[in-house]
Amino acid sequence: MKSADFIDFAVDVGLVVYQSRGKHQFRAKNTDTLDFITIPTSPSDFRSIRNFKTAARRLASSGFGNIAAHGARHV
């Protein structure tokens, strides 16, 4: 799976994709909660693909991504 496939998947589940400021990584963001997940640029194994798809679905449905995973509170 290439980065373009990850980006297409994120858009298909309803996330906004943007490039991180000054970096080569892309992020998928939920516009309601402003939470995000990082889109992998070179998935190394089958597990990373499944983990990304699960995280993208969770972010699209509940709004919880990296910020929530690291203990920050949503307002």
JOPE-V87106 format. One record per backbone hydrogen bond with DSSP energy under -1.0 kcal/mol. CO is the residue of the C=O (numbers start at 1). NH is the residue of the N-H. E is the energy in kcal/mol with one decimal. If there is no record, write none. Layout:
co-><CO	CO>
nh-><NH	NH>
e-><E	E>
This chain:
co-><2	3	4	5	6	7	8	9	10	11	16	18	20	25	26	27	28	29	30	35	36	37	45	46	47	48	49	50	51	52	53	54	55	56	57	58	65	66	67	68>
nh-><6	7	8	9	10	11	12	13	15	14	29	27	23	20	39	18	37	16	34	30	66	28	49	50	51	52	53	54	55	56	57	58	59	60	61	62	69	70	72	71>
e-><-1.7	-2.5	-2.6	-2.3	-2.4	-2.3	-2.4	-1.7	-2.3	-1.3	-3.4	-3.2	-1.7	-2.6	-2.8	-2.4	-2.0	-2.7	-2.1	-2.5	-3.1	-2.7	-1.1	-1.9	-2.8	-2.1	-2.3	-2.4	-2.5	-2.8	-2.2	-2.4	-2.5	-2.3	-2.3	-2.8	-1.9	-1.2	-1.8	-1.4>
